[in-house]
């Protein structure tokens, strides 16, 4: 291989590693923040309306979308606040009246780490336009939702209609 080809190959390899590092594909999976707070109530619609009227939350079909900036960038990020009907099965197998959604990076890596640590994984990773999801159980029997978000999707859906 010529010296020019070796230098070119080295540069291409370096660019690939830089690209992987910048997109976080090389990063260990971990939680980066809260993505949602979900709780049971007797009347979700009445609860949503009370919060809209009295606390100024911006309404959406599920509750309210909170908008914030990621700490180390100018990227907009989102947190969903949602009251659920008391009879919902969505929190099962947890018997609790709430569920927390955590924002994560590299959900696939995180799930592998959790499996290696003996954490109960309730389902497989599901992918949607707005991100990837999987559910786990903690030591206290709380169902936890892990979400690797695609926040840009919400910019188009909720532009000007978020709680800030």
Residue pairs with C-beta under 8 A, 6 or more apart in sequence:
1 9
17 26
20 26
24 105
24 106
25 106
27 105
27 106
27 109
28 106
28 109
28 110
28 113
29 104
29 105
29 106
29 107
29 108
29 109
29 110
29 111
29 112
29 113
30 104
30 105
30 106
30 110
31 102
31 103
31 104
31 146
32 102
32 103
32 104
32 105
33 77
33 79
33 102
33 103
34 79
34 100
34 101
34 102
34 103
35 78
35 79
35 80
35 101
35 102
35 103
35 145
35 147
35 149
36 79
36 80
36 81
36 82
36 100
36 101
36 145
36 147
37 79
37 80
37 81
37 82
37 98
37 100
37 101
38 80
38 82
38 83
38 84
38 90
38 91
38 98
38 99
38 100
38 101
38 145
39 82
39 83
39 84
39 97
39 98
39 99
40 83
40 84
40 85
40 86
40 88
40 91
40 97
40 98
41 47
41 83
41 84
41 85
41 86
42 86
44 83
44 84
44 85
47 83
48 57
48 59
48 63
48 64
48 83
51 57
51 63
51 64
51 81
52 58
52 59
52 64
56 163
57 63
57 64
57 81
57 163
58 64
58 65
58 161
58 162
58 163
58 164
59 161
60 158
60 161
62 80
62 82
63 80
63 81
63 82
63 83
64 80
64 81
64 162
64 163
65 78
65 79
65 80
65 81
65 154
65 158
65 161
65 162
65 163
66 78
66 79
66 80
66 81
66 162
66 163
66 164
67 76
67 77
67 78
67 158
67 162
67 163
67 164
68 76
68 77
68 78
68 79
68 164
69 75
69 76
69 77
70 76
70 77
75 151
76 151
76 154
76 155
77 103
77 149
77 151
78 149
78 151
78 154
78 158
78 162
79 103
80 101
81 163
84 90
84 91
86 97
90 99
91 97
91 98
91 99
91 143
92 143
93 122
93 137
93 141
93 143
94 137
94 141
94 142
94 143
95 141
96 141
96 142
96 143
98 142
99 142
99 143
99 144
99 145
100 142
100 144
100 145
101 144
101 145
101 146
101 147
102 144
102 145
102 146
102 147
103 147
103 148
103 149
104 110
104 146
104 147
104 148
105 148
106 148
107 125
107 132
107 134
107 146
107 147
107 148
108 125
110 146
111 121
111 125
111 134
111 146
114 121
114 136
115 121
119 136
119 137
120 136
120 137
121 134
121 135
121 136
122 134
122 135
122 136
122 137
122 143
123 134
123 135
124 134
125 132
125 133
125 134
126 132
126 133
126 134
129 150
129 153
130 149
130 150
130 153
130 154
131 147
131 148
131 149
131 150
131 153
132 147
132 148
133 145
133 146
133 147
133 148
134 145
134 146
135 143
135 144
135 145
135 146
136 143
136 144
136 146
137 143
137 144
138 144
